[in-house]
């Protein structure tokens, strides 16, 4: 596979992840939970 095609697939995968709500909601919940744990202790 050529490098150009590999970069295109990587860019499309990255774009999908960045626009995916089902990825960002757990990340936000995890970050908020870690902040709460730090605030409690």
N, C-alpha and C positions, 0 to 999 in steps of 0.2 A: 504494500500500500504506500502511496506517495505521502510525503510530509504534509503537503497541502490538504489532502483529504483527511489525514489524521487530525490536523488543526481544526478543520471544519467540524468534524465529529465532536472534538473536545469543546469547541465553542458552542455548539448546539446543546450539548449535555449541560454545560455550565449555565447557559441561558435558561434551560428548563428548570434547573435547581433554583436559580435565583428568582424565578417567577412562581415557584411552587409553594402554595400556602401550607400544604401538608408537611413541608420541610420546616418552614419558619415558625409555625405555631409551637411545636415541641421545643424548638431551640429557644424561643422567647419564654416559654414556661420554665424550662430548665434554668435559664439565666435569672429569671425572677425568683425561683426557688433558692438558688445559690445566694442571691442578694439577701433574701429573708433569713436564711440560715446564718449568714455573716452578721446581720443586724441583731439577731437573737443572741448570739454568743458574745 
